[in-house]
Amino acid sequence: MSREIINAEDTCLIYRHDAPIPTPQPHPPADPPHHLQHPALTSSDHPVSPPPFRNEKPEQAPNPPGTAATNNADPYDEGVEKFPEGGARAWSVTAGSFCALFAVFGVINTTAVFQEYFSSHQLRGYSPGQIGWIFSLSLFLTFFCGNPIGPLFDAKGPRGLVVAGSGFLILSMMLLGECTKYWHFFLVYSILNGLGGCLLNVPAIASIGHFFLAKRGNATGIAMTSGSLGGIVFPLMLQRLIPTVGFAWATRILGFILVALLVVANLLIRSRLPRKKYEAASVLPAFVVFKDPIFSLITLGIFLLEWGIFVPITYITSYAVYHGASSAFGFQILALLNTGSVIGRALAGWLADMFGRLNMLILTVALCVIANLALWLPAGDSKPLLIVFALLFGFASGSNLSLAPVCVGQLCKTENYGRYYSTCWMMCSFG
């Protein structure tokens, strides 16, 4: 197969760990049937043996200009015919993942609202840094504990994981309104919410990879937009509910919304590949994958990316209020950031399938850096500048979060996607 277009995507080497398939060499029949004999190859005076059978890949036309070579999936790599790339079942799985990620990242993207409310009510005697540990631990567990979840998904499928994660996440939100002490928030929000998010996040992302290969970036981007939509809906909803029904009932109403979302997720999320034997040793970190220098470098890059991205998401509301803005504006600026993120997650996945997943990730990371240095640092008490920053940073950061899992998925076979994804994000959780 000819490969004439070489770009950054080719360094990923999709399924580069596959073992070579031995080429069969069947013996030609001693006396081939008459209808298979070619007059140019046989004659009564000079018999010529037919050419030996060769199991070669058929020639393919070069990739069209502007198309990433690795986005044209090679059927000899993993059997492209096995990937539905669409259809009712594939898109229903994407819809289920959308609902699960809406619940997980919708709450995470509402962190700034909770941070501001806790600092002025239940935890007003604590510093912002101390309160921030509550959300940091939750986010850490959401990604770190994915390491044993990935092999479980690969071996057993998503059903039990999604059920358990749904229970933890709903219980966390229902009990949040009852918390009054610092350690209450650690148990209810940090532990329960973190573990629930972990049990839902890995199956929601990995199951999409079972149904999409060439369109994986687009499908993952569509599912990931849900977290940003949650980051728009939940802050504005809490802004209205807290003054009218109080914080406890506002979080309970949010919990009932999570119930509806996660019922749909449990019904729709499924895997496609046959189950594998589960080995207890697989719950340990798969450090062997870091022998691959490309995987190691991508993991390091995502670690630095996650380290920086969640700082503005967590503190943008507190930043606005500190510089004289009202609490209502603090809720709204977070919603604006997530509005930009919705567009970024959907558009970047679609473009990445055409121009390369790593190429788009590099561009959006650069845009994040520009937004922080040119807009947020000099913003101060300027509301217009803060609004522009929220929209631009939301667009760029949303693109990064939706593209990173797809880049990791290019380094392994689909049946190992859960393990690679969870191992990468286990290391990134320290950021």
N, C-alpha and C positions, 0 to 999 in steps of 0.2 A: 504494500500500500504506500503510495507516495505521500510525502509530507513536505510541501513546499513552503508553507507559511510557518515561521518559527517566531514565537513571542514569549512573553513572560509565563503564559499559561503552560507552555511545554515543559517548564521546569518541574511542574507538579507530577508529571508522568503518571497519569491515571492508571491504577491497578499495577503499579510498577513492581509489586511484590509477588505477582502471579508466577507460579512455576511454569516453565515451558511445557507445552503439550507435545508428547512424542508423536512423530509423524508415522502413520501406518504405511507399510510397504507390502500390499497384498501380492501374492504370486499370480501372474497372468495365467488364464486358463490354457491348458495344453492345446486344445483345439477350439478357438473362438467360434461362435456361431457365424453362419454365412452372412447374415444381414449386418454384422458388425465389422466384417472385413472391408478394408478400403483398397480399391484397385491400385492406388499409388504405393501401397505398402506390401502388396503381395504379388507374386508372379510365380509361374511354374518353374522358371529357371533360377531365379535369385530370390528366394524367400527372405523377407525382412521382418524381424520381430517387431510387434507394435511397441510404441513408446511406453516406458514404465509409468505406472500410476503415480502421480505426485499430488500430495495434499497441500496445496499452496493457497494463500489468500488471494482472492481475485483482485486485479488492479482496480483502483478507485481514482476518480477524477480529482485533481487538486482542489483544495478548499478555495472557495470564492474569496476575492479580496475583501479584507476587513473582517473576516470571520476567524475566530480563534480556532486553531487546529484541534485542540482537545475537546472543543464543544461538539464537534461532529463525532458522536460516540462510535467506537469501533466494535462491530458485532463480534469480533473474535476475542475481544478483551473479556466481556462478561455476558455476552449474549443479549444484544440490544432488544431482540424480539421478546425478551422476558419482561421488559419494563413497559407497563401500559402507556406511560407518558400522557395520561388523560383518561377520560371515561368517568362514568358515575362513581365507581368504587374508588378510584384514585382521588378524585376531587372531594369525595365524602370524607376520606381520611384527612385531606388538607383542611376541610371544614372543622373536623373534630380537633385537629391540632390548633386551629385558629381559636376555638373556644377555650382549650386548655391554656394556651399562652396568653389569652385575654385575661384569664384569672390570675396567672402567675405574675406576668410582667405588668399587668394593669395595676396591681397592688404595689409592685416594686417602683413603678413610675409615679406613684402617689407618695413616695417616701418624703419628699420635700414638705408636703402638707402635714403629714404626721409629725415630722421633725419640728415644724413651727408650732403646731398645736400642743405637743407634749412640753415644749420648752416654756410655754406660757400658762400651762394648767397643771397636769398631774406631776410633771417633773421640773417645775420651774426653779427648784433649788439646785439643779444640775447644770453643768456647762454644756454648750452645744457639742463639744467633743465627746463628753461622756454619753450624751443621748445618741450621738452618731454611732457608738459601738453597738447599740441595739440593732440598727439597720445593717451595719457592716457584717455582724455575725450571721444575720439572716441571709444576706447575699453570699457570704462565704460558704455556708452550708448548701445553698441552692446549687452551687457549682462543684464544690469539693466532694460532696457525697455522691456525685454522679459516677465516681469510679467503679463502685460495685454495681451500680444500677445499669450501666452499659452492658456488661456481660450477661446480666440477668435478662435484659431485653433481648439480646441476641439469642439466648438459649430458650427462654420461656415465652417471649412475646410481651405485649404491653398491658394485657388485661389486669393482672393483679397489681401492677405498679400504679396504673392510673386510678384504680379504686382506692388504694391506700393513700396516694397523694391527695386525692379529692377529699378524703376524710380529714386528713391533717390540716389542709388549707381552710376548709369550712369551719372546723373546730377553732382554729386560730382566730378567724375573724369574728366568730360568735362570742368568744371570750374576751376579745380585746377591750370592749367597753367596760368590763369588770375590773380591769387592772388599775391599781392605785400606787403600787410601789415599784421601785426600779427592777427588782428581781422578778416581779410579775411579768413585766414587759419582756424580759429575757426569756422566760419560759414560754410565754404565749406567742410572742411575735418572732423572736430570734430562732427558737428551737422548732416550734410547730410549723411556723410559716416557712422556715428554711428547708426543713425536711420535706414538707408537702410540695414546695416548689421544685425540689430536686427530683422527686418521684414522678412529677408530671413533665418536667422540662425535657429530660432525655428521651422518653418514648414519643413525645410530640414532635421533636425534631427528627429523630431517627426513622420513625415510621414513614415520613414523607420520602426519605431516600429509598425505601423499598418499592416505590411506585413511579419515581421520576429519576431520570439520568440526564438526558439532554436539557430538560426543562426544570431541573432541580433548583436552580437559582431563582427562577420565577415563582415556583410553587412555595419554596421556603420563604421568599420575600412576602408573598401574599399572607401566609400564616403568621409571619412575624409582625405584620402591621397591627395585629390585634393588641399587642402590648402597648403600642402607642395610642390606639383608640381608647384602651382602658385608662391610659394616662390623661386623656382628654375628659372622658366621661366621669371617672371617679372623683377627681378634684372638684369639678364644678358641681357634682351631686352633693359632695360633703359640704361644700360652701353653702348650699341651700338648706341641707338637712340639720347640720349641727346647731344653728341658732333656733330652729323650730322644734326639733324633737330631742335634742341633746346628743352628745357624742356616743353614748352607749347604744341608743336605738339607731343612730346613723350607721354605725359599724355593723349592727345586726341586719339592717336593710341591705348593706353591702354584702353581708354573708349570704343572704337569700338570693341575691343576684349570682353569686358564685355557685350556689346550688344548681340553678338553672343552667349555667354555662357548663358545669362539670358533668351534669347528667348527659348532655349532648356529647361531650368529649368521650365519656365512657361508652356510649353507643356507637360512635363512629371510628375511633382510633383503633387500628388493627395493623398487623404485619402481614407480609405476603410470603416470605421465604420459609422453608421448613425449619422446624425447631432443631437446635443443636444440643448435644449433651452438655450439661452444666457441670463444671468442675469447681470445687471449692476454692482452689488456688487462683481462679480467675478474678476473685474479688480484690486481690492484691493489685497494687499499681502495676501497669504493664510497662515497666521502664525499658523493656527491650525495644519498644517502638522508637525510643529516642536515639537508637543507633542510626536511624535514618536522619541525616543532617537536614533534609528539607522539612521534615515534620518538626524537628527541634527548633528550627528557625521560625517556622510559622507559629509554633506554640509561644515562643519568646515574643514575637510581634503581637499576638493576641493578648498576652499577659500585659504588655505595656499599654495596649489599646484600652483594655478593660480598666486598668489602673487610673487612666486619665478621664475616661468618658463619664464615669459615675460621679465625679466631683461636681460638675455643674448641675447634673440631674438632681443630686441630693441637696445642694445648697443654694440653688437659684432663688427659691422663695425666701429663705432667710436673708439672702443678699439684698433682695429688693426691699424687704421690710426694714432692714438695717439702714438703708440709704433713704428712708423716709416715705416709702410707698405704703399704701394701706394693705391690710391682710387680704382684702378682696383682690387687689392687683397681684399679690403674691400667688394666689390660687390661679389667676388668669394667665400669668406669665408661664407657669408650668404647663397649662393646657396648650398655650401657643407653641412651646417647645415640642410637645408631643404631636401637635398638628404637623409641624415640619417633619417629624420622624415618620409619620404615616406615609407621607409622599416619598421620603427617602427610601424606606424599606421596600415599597412596591416598585418604584422606578428603578432602583439599583439592581434588584434581582432580574428584572426584564432585560436591562442593558448588559448585565454581566453574562447572560447566556449568549449574547451576540459578540461582545468585545473581550470577554475574558473575566473570570471572577477575581483573580489577583489584580488585574489591571484596574478594575473599578474600585477595589479595596484600597489600593495605593492612592488613587485620586481622592477618595472620600476622607481618608486619614489626613491628607494634606489640607483639605478644606476645613477639617476640625481644628487643625493648628492655626490656620489663618483666622478663623472665627474667634478663637480664644485670644490671640495676640492683638488682633486689630479691632475687636469689638468689645469683648467682655472686660479686659483689663482697663481700658480707658472709659468704660461706661459710667461708673460712679452713680450719680442720681439722675442720669438722663434716661427717661423712660423710652423715648423713641429708639435710642441705641440699644437698650436692653431688649426691646421687642425684636429688632432686626437680628440681634445675636441669637435670641431664643429660636427664631424660625430657621436661621442658617445652621446653627449648631444642631438643632433637632433633625434637620434634613441629613446632615453629614453623619451624625452619630447613629441615627436609625439605619442608614445604609451599612455602616460598619458592622452593627450587631446582626444584621440579616445575612451578610456575605461571609462572615467568618466561619460559620458551620459548613457552608458549601465548599469553602477552600479546604477545610480539613477532610471533607468527604471525598475529595479528589485523590487522596493518598492511599486509599484502601478499597477493598472489595465491599460491596454493600452489606454482606452478612457480618462484616466486622465494623460497620459504621458506628454502632452504639459504643463499642469499646474505644475506638479512636477518639470519638467526640468527647466521651466522659473523661478519658485520660488527659486530653488537652485542657479541658475546663477545670479539671482537678488542680492542675498547676496554675491556671489563670485565676483561680479563686483567691490566691494569696495577694493578688493585686487589689 
